[in-house]
């Protein structure tokens, strides 16, 4: 069992670190946080360097790499800055659904746009009345000749106001039982007539991302916009979650390291009672606990990414990795504030913002409670 990165992976890691060092700044992060603004220029620069859609095939402007390489990119982006890094890491959200299931025509049309930094993508899965329950949809798609007519509302949609297209879960068979077997996945361009978005308002964290309610009112799209097979949408999105939860785990891991790095630098410089606070045993124990949690989270996230690249789909493992990394992000960021004391509560010292960015990782892509359900079902199977 080899725990080392390959030469290529080390080069990717170094390239991302250099990009972040040259382009990220505390001032920019707070400006984006205050203005609720997406770092579009950095998105385009990251795409030019090949960091966006790194796992897309080369013919679609990707690099043909895997989940492990994507994990490295996301971790380093978020380690450099939780706010800017998260925005860039989520810029191509749900485009993987096209990569795995869409027709060649849809892939050729949309994937290069994302990988080249020309547009963001979004996954329109969550509904106001269903939340974490995606086994049924109120959003419907009805066949009318060679078109689908879509009606419904989605909520908490990342990149909602900025995306060039949405990957939308819809009920195409309202009579099917169980209902999830009648769910399909359809691509809807953002500029289609009848598509509208509304920002959800001020958020606790990840404020440089757009989070919206998306309404589809008699939206017509060609029948060729169907992603994969009709009635397979539920199973397709489960496959996507097994990949995307690794990415959220990498995001959480990076955020934990972001908070840890700030706290470590602080305790090496801050003096109390005539010596550096890093010399106090209680401080050393806190740092030891933080570092241990990060290393454990890293092992789980890396294993999940490696496992996915071997072609093994393991919902239990991806859920454990996402859940534990998210918990680590929150706990480490909380401890970082504690180590900084009153300064940790002040904007200038960053860790309060990092804490705000950390919390969402326990909520989206399946709450920690949903992850526990998945883990338990993998252990127990179907109990009668």
Secondary structure, DSSP 8 states (H G I E B T S, - for coil): ---S--HHHHHHHHHHHHHHHHH--HHHHHHHHHHT---HHHHHHHHHTT-TTTTS-GGGTS----HHHHHHHHHHHHHH-HHHHHHHHTTTTTHHHHHHHS-HHHHHHHHHHHHTTS-EEEEE---TTTTT--SS-S-EEEEETTEEEEEEEEEEEETTTTEEEEEEEEES-TT-SSGGGGEEEEEEETTSTTEEEEE----SS-TTS-EEEEEEEEEEEEGGGB-SSTT-HHHHHHHHHHHHHHHHHHHHHHHHHHHHHHHHHHHHH-EETTEEGGGSHHHHHHHHHHHHHHHHHHHHHHHHHHHHHTT---HHHHHHHHHHHHHHHHHHHHHHHHHHGGGGGSGGGSHHHHHHHHHGGGTTTS-HHHHHHHHHHHHH-S--
